[in-house]
Structure formats: structure tokens, C-alpha cells
Amino acid sequence: MIRVCAVNCQEDGPFCKQQGVRGEKDTPKVKIYPTHPVPEYFYDGQLFGGALSGKVARLIPSKVTQIGNDTAAASFLAAEPTKPKAVLFTEKKGAPLVWRALSSELVFQRTVAFGVIAKGSADGATSDFEVSEFPAVVMQRGLGKGKQVDRYSG
């Protein structure tokens, strides 16, 4: 996830100076604080359009499991049986930004495992979850007879 904060340098001058912003003429400024070990830095690109979002999107780590076949799907679903599994079935390669962001958020890391299955890569899992249209999101809780499967329909 990306956290965004705005600071009024007229009201919080000492903080702005501490962060390297020298006054009103030096604003607006965007400072990026990536996860460690990358040091913080000032963004010097355009402040509108997709330029800024594209820059920070590359900094979002991914905790998504790429599921490439039915064996990998079975292993993913069986791992950590008490943790629900959220699976995105997609026609695209890789995990979308929102899936990566959710998977890397600390609260979700502890409570949900995120996986992605590309169309044609795990046909058995696609069939087992009765996925016929892409994209589709399925949440599985538990295993065996106690297994509960929910499909996102929104």
C-alpha cells in the first residue's frame, strides 16, 4: 500500500526544513519513503497523470504467489490450512497492482494468502472452482469437507 500525507509548510515549517523543503517557493514537493534499504528521495517528475503513480507502483512489493500449474495450485491451497486463500483467475500475466498492494499490507500478510492463476496455466483448479469467465476472484477457507468457497461477484 501507498500511504500519502500532506504537510502545510506554513504551519509546520520546522518539520519541512527537517525534511529538506526550504520554504514556500520550494513547494509543492513530493518525498518518497520506500521500504528499506532504499533511502528516501524527492520525486522530480510530473505531479499529475500517471507519472507519479507509475513511479510509486514499482516500489510496491508483492507477496502474491504465482500459480503456474495444478500441482502448485494444490500446494498453495493446502499450505497454512487456517489461513484463507484469495485467488485471482486472470487472462493477464502477473498480479495487478491492487493485488500486490493488498498482499504486501501487513494485516493481510497475517490473515490471507494471495495467489494468481493465469488462464490456461492451472486448468484443474479453474475447473474445481468452476471459473468460466475471467477475471474471477475466489476465496477458499479451510480444506476437505469443511472447506468453504466464496466467489466475488461485484
Secondary structure, DSSP 4 states (H G I P E B T S, - for coil): --------TTTSHHHHHHTT--SGGG-S-EEE-PSTTSPPEEE-S-SSTHHHHHHHHTT----PEEE-SHHHHHHHHHSSTTS-EEEEEESSSS--HHHHHHHHSHHHHHH-EEEEEETTT-HHHHHHTT--SSSEEEEEESSGGG-EEEE---
